[in-house]
Amino acid sequence: MSRRLEARIAGVAAVAVAALGLAACSSGSGQSASGKNLQLIVGNASDPFYVTMECGAKAEASKLGVNLKTGGPPSFTVPGQKPLIDDAAVTKPNALLVAPTDASKLDPDLQRVQSAGSKIVFVDTSSSNKSLGVSRITSDNVAGGKLAADKLGALVGGKGTIAVLSMAKGTSTTDARVQGFDAEMKAKFPKIKLLPEQTDVAATTTAATSFMESDIVANPKLAGVFTANTVTAQGAAAGLQHAGKSGKIKMATFDAEPQQMQAMKSNTIQIAVAQDPYAEGQDGVEQAVNALNGKHVTASINTPLAVITPQNMNSPSKKPYIYKSSC
């Protein structure tokens, strides 16, 4: 049994004991969140990472007896997500779980939601404004970037040139991953040259494919590439395949979506630092319910990471970290 599961079971037991105490208390200081309305706004409605998060959130909401509405924009953009957050300021769910597509540009919208009385819980990404939200649930993205650097640096033999592809600056998770990757690579592999980070502002695979193909032409000694999320991973994988460089140029990425796992099977991707979005969804609902019940809320939760490789991708211990396209 995992530590997270043990902790969750212990937490459920504690909630049950606390509930008995509240039932016996006539002060009215604690209330049940049963029947309350929660809303989850993800970063991209069709992304398997967020689909898996929704699965975890729905399961936890059902267990705790709260209503959960889920949704998200068709792509990971501020203009796509803003209307959904603005609508929440009008409908006023008791709690809003949200993965903001920028660390600051949506702050005024989120402030209106919070000012309207909704508890905010950040899942995956978050705001840089610490006055927003009651809890922040995510992977340790800096540590994940360092982990990718350790594995990729060793795989290329500690030398050569490595490309770095990420999303538009301002996304809390991918910014932290690149930060960790760069710092670890420079500290541990001084003979490796890192190309300047290239950012996929449009959040499309097309841009990342173009970056990858250009890097291959411009850098004959290109030994590897690090992609900070699934969109850049898919684009870079396509670029490697087009150039006939699958397996020759080593690739490390964040996330373990179905398409990335197919690329791993074909030896285009060798390393995937995977998250646990299902747990993030569970924890997000749990912390929101705690906030509504006036119970202790954990301000920051780091969910676990796992390194997936072609050698272990079918291991039962790694299966929970591979994202789903449906519940």
Secondary structure, DSSP 8 states (H G I E B T S, - for coil): --HHHHHHHHHHHHHHHHHHHHHH--S------TT-EEEEE-S-TT-HHHHHHHHHHHHHHHHHT-EEEEE--SSS-HHHHHHHHHHHHHH--SEEEE--SSSSTTHHHHHHHHHTT-EEEEESS--S-TTS-SEEEEE-HHHHHHHHHHHHHHHTTT-EEEEEEEE-TT-HHHHHHHHHHHHHHHHH-TTEEE---EEETT--HHHHHHHHHHHHHH-TTEEEEEESSHHHHHHHHHHHHHTT-BTTBEEEEE---HHHHHHHHTTS--EEEE--HHHHHHHHHHHHHHHHTT----SEEEE--EEE-TTTTT-TTTGGGS--S--
